[in-house]
């Protein structure tokens, strides 16, 4: 059986316990130790099954997905040769400007990304041009945040998968039809960004870091989800992968600015 089509496998007792512990950590913000769960998930199918159960336990609709490991550098960090995804509940997609409180977070990072919103259901048969026409785009700051302690960059790939691709929050700016900003698919590969903390510029980034073009990331996800029997639906959002290596999300004011008319994202991290 194709491992990509095993999403309906029944979890073992240990795998189900792992999903419940991930959910407990998600609620309590008390981190797990990876060493306590070694050898529970040792392949992709099992890891995504645990993620699916973890997501179900949240008791909330899936608002979309985040795609991780979309650059050679991040794939090498996690010993992977392909991206992976994590489901995100609706309440964890939040519109800029927003304040996140330290008590809502564990060990968060900041990543600068492009966000797509499906205007209609997307299909594996969609070309990149089709995806451009069928989506809205927005600037975004994704906040990866794991249920494990000391997770970055040492958490194993299958643990990352099980932990919903270490999904935390996705803060997004104004959404507009992709074809309003971009005349062609190639234009999406030439978006530049800058990341600031408390007014100080930290990094520059480029959309070409995301599998050469963020639309490639979206297309990968659409095919992956369809293979697993859960197609991407109208209204769901996709944070497509980071333009730059992540920064630790410390307290204070964060801003990400984008060219090509995408705009900016504003995020404040408060101590209390």
N, C-alpha and C positions, 0 to 999 in steps of 0.2 A: 504494500500500500504506500502511496506517495505520502511522505511525512508532512507535506504541506496541507494534506486533507484529513488530518487526524484530530481536528479541533473538537470533535464530539466525543473523544475518548473519555471513559469514566476515570475519575481520579482515584488513586489508591488512598488508603487511610492516611499515610504519611503526607502525600501531596495535598490532600484536603486540609490537613492540620497546618501545613505550611501556608496555604492560602488564608486560613483563619488567622494565623499569627501575623501575616502581612497586614490584614485588615485591622487587627488590634493595634499594631504599630501606627497605622494610618490614623486611627482615632486618638490614640494616647500620646503620639509623638515620642514614644519610648523605643529607641532603635534596637533592631535585632543584630545579632552577630552572625556573619556569613558562615563562620566555622561550625555553628550549631546546625546548619542546614545543608552542609556539603553532601553531595551525591543524591540529593532528593530530586533535583532536576538536572538531567545530564544530556538532554537533547532538546531540539527546538519544539517538537510537538508537545512534549510534557510541559515545557516552560510556558508556552502559549495557553495550554489548558489551565495551568495554575493562575496565569494572568486573568483568564476569562472568569474563573471562579472568584478571584479577588475583586474583580470589577463588579460582579453580581452582588457580592456582599455589601457593596457601597449603597445599594438600594436606590440608585439614581440613573436616569437615562444617560447613555453615552452621547456626549456633545461632539465628539470627534476623536482625533488621534494625533499623536506626535510621532515623527519619524526621527530615529537616532542613527548614529554611525553612518553619516552621509558624506564623509570625507575619508581619504586614505589615512590621514593622521589619526582620526578618532577610531577608525576600524582597527588600526594597528594597536592602539591603546587597549582595546578589548578583545584582541586576537580574533577578529572577525573579517570575513571577506565580503560581507554584504550588510545592508542596513537592517534595522529591526524597528518594530513599532510598539506603541503602548496606547491603550484606550484611555481617554480622558472624559470624566463626567462633566456634565453641562456647567455645574457651578464653578469649575476650575478653569473655564475660559472666561476671563474678565476684561472689561473694556477699560482702556486708558482714558484719563488718568486714574490711578487706583493706589490705595495704601494697603500693603500687606503687613500683618503684625508678626513679630518674631515668634510669638506663641503658636502661629499657624504653620511654622516652618521647622525643618530639622537641620539639614546641612545643605542649604540651597546654593545653586549656581545661577548665573545669568548668561543666556545665550541669545543672540540676535538672529531673527528668523523671518521668513516670509510665510504668511498665513493665507491659506486658500479656504474659501467656503463654497461648497457645492450648491449651485442654483437648481440642479436637478440630479437625479441619481447618476452616478458615474459607473462606467463599464470598462472591463479589461480590453475591449475592442476600441476604446477611445484613443485617437491619436493625440499627440501633444497639442496640435492645433484645436482639436475637439475640446480638450481639457481647458485650454485658454478661454474658449468661448463659453464654457459651462460653469465657470467659477468667478467668484469675487476674490480680490486680493486685499491684503492689509499688512502693514508693518507689525512686527510682534517682538516681544521679549519673552522667551520661554524660560521658566524657572524650574529646571530639573531638581528633584529632591527625593532622596531614597529613603526607604524604610530601614536601611542598614547603616550602621556606624562606619565612619572612615571609608566611605564607598568610592570616592573619586581619587584616582582613576583605576582602582584596584579590584572593583567588584567584577566577578566573572560574568561572561556574556549571558549565560542562561539565567543567572540571578537577575540581571538587568531586565531580561524579557519577562520573567515571572513578576517582577516588581513594576509592571506596567511601564517599562522603559524609563524607570525612575521619574515618572511624571509627577510634577508638582502643580504649578499654575502656568497658564499661557495668558499673557497680557497683550491685547491687540488694539491697534489704532483704527482709524476710519476704514471701513470696507467699501470698495468700489468695484464695479465690473472690470475684470482684468483687461478687456479689450479697450477700455477707456484710457488706460495708462500705457498699454503695450500694443504696438502694431503687429508684432510678430513674436513667435516663440523665442527666437534668438535674443530679443530684447531683455527677457527675464534673466539671462545669464550675465547681464552687465549692470546689475544693481550694486551700488556701494553703500556702506553704512559706517557709522561711527558710534561708539559706545562711551558714555560719560558717567562718572560717579561724582556727585557733589561738585559739578562744574568742571571736573578735570577729565580730559580725554584719556581713555585707557587704551583703545584699540580701534583700528580700521578693519573692515571686513568686506567680503565680496560674495555675491550670490553664486558665483561660479564654483565656490567651495562645496556647494550642495549638489553632488553628483553631476557637476558641470552645469546644471540648470535646475532650479527648484521644481520645474515641471516634471523632470525625470523622477524626482523623489515622489511626487504625487502619483505619477503613473505606476511606479513600483508598488506603492501602497494599495492602489486600487486593484491591481492584479493579485497582490498577496491576500487581501481581504476576500476577494471573489473566490480564490482557490480554497479559502477556509470557510466558504459558505456564508459570509457576512458582508455583502456588498456595501459600498459607501453610499449613504443615503443623502437626499436633498436636505440642506440645512446643516449638515455636519461640517465641522471645521478640521483643517489639517495644518499643523505646524510642521514645516517641511524639512527642517534641519538647519544647523547653525552656520552662519557666515564666518564665524571666528571661534577660536578656542575659548571655552567658557572661563568666566571670572567668578570668584566667590561672591555671593550676593550678601554683602555687608549692609549694615544699617545706613540709612541716608537716602538721598535723592539720586535716582537713576534715570538716564535718558538715552534713547537710541534714535538716531536720525538717519533717514534714508533719502537717496536721490531718486530720480525718475518719477517724482510726484507722489511717492508713497507716503511721505510725511514722517511723523515721529511718534514715539511711545514714551509715556512718563509713568514711572513707578517709584513710590516711596516705600521704604522699609522702616517701620517704626519699632522701637524697642519693646513697647508694651501693647 
